[in-house]
Amino acid sequence: IGFTQLREKINMEDHDDKKIRFGINLGATRSHFSFTHHPIFLQQDSIMVIESINSTGVNLAWLVNIRMSEHFDIRTFPVNLTFTEKNFQYNLPTPDSPEGENFVTYKKIQSISLSLPIQLKFTSDRIDNFKVYMMAGVKGEYDLASNAGARKAENLIKLKRLDYGVEAGLGFHFYFPMFVLTPEVKMGWGIGNLHSRDKNLKFSNTIDKINSRIISFSLTVE
């Protein structure tokens, strides 16, 4: 058997030479809020502890990849929806039972986010049917389910609709005869303060700033 016969068959040899490529992305997310206590937290005794609980979500996106050079690409996701439900946990020394409170009370915040990221991607040389890459970028995000404008919000934590942040990740391209499969791990850090603080709301006035944090695992098919 000759050496050339031992080499792995090269799939989709011209795939990376295309100026623009498209793909479908499906992912699972793990997210929580990073927050700071407002000074009033130390002055009151109705809430003893506040914690942000990790939650799982789903992400659906459409990929557009623009080739800049042999190793650099620009990526964006013109349609990028994330469905999550984040939770705050409050420890209450004297819960108001008629209002549905317990000694440990959870406040759920549902989110349907539409985001537009712009990412710079650096890829390695291709080794047979495998390639590794790193990416970093910025994103803007709009929450379609934001409750910042809610009027009856005594038991809510109000969040703003708009957010922005940075993200970075690592991924791998696996080249098959008919498609390219790309698993990717990515982390995102929200920079904007999401909290629409209301000093008259029990579960809101003890919190100052709220920032989003997310880690995701996704699969993209090109």
Disulfide bonds with the S-S distance in Angstrom:
none
